[in-house]
């Protein structure tokens, strides 16, 4: 599985240091289901993906919907379990982080995110 580090291109803040890339349908289908939490610095990048649900999840997450260039189209901070959300027009990928991760990185709609591949 591919792992990337994510930084906010505007603020320079690191959003997560260990983001799994779910670029296959079965990885996207499973997502974070079965997890009891996300550790600090962990996340999941779903691509392609323009909508997510938290049905069956046990914890809230921050969600950033991204366009084809990796810029934030919209955000859903602290999305609680049992919800379904769409990213809106232009959404190509979705970044899921521990609740509070977007605010910690001072992330706003329009911000470019930078993805750096980790060498394992």
PyMOL commands that set and color helices and strands:
alter all, ss='L'
color gray80, all
select helices_A, chain A and resi 25-30+101-104
alter helices_A, ss='H'
color red, helices_A
select strands_A, chain A and resi 3-8+14-22+42-47+51-53+61-66+72-79+84-86+93-98+113-117
alter strands_A, ss='S'
color yellow, strands_A
deselect
rebuild
show_as cartoon
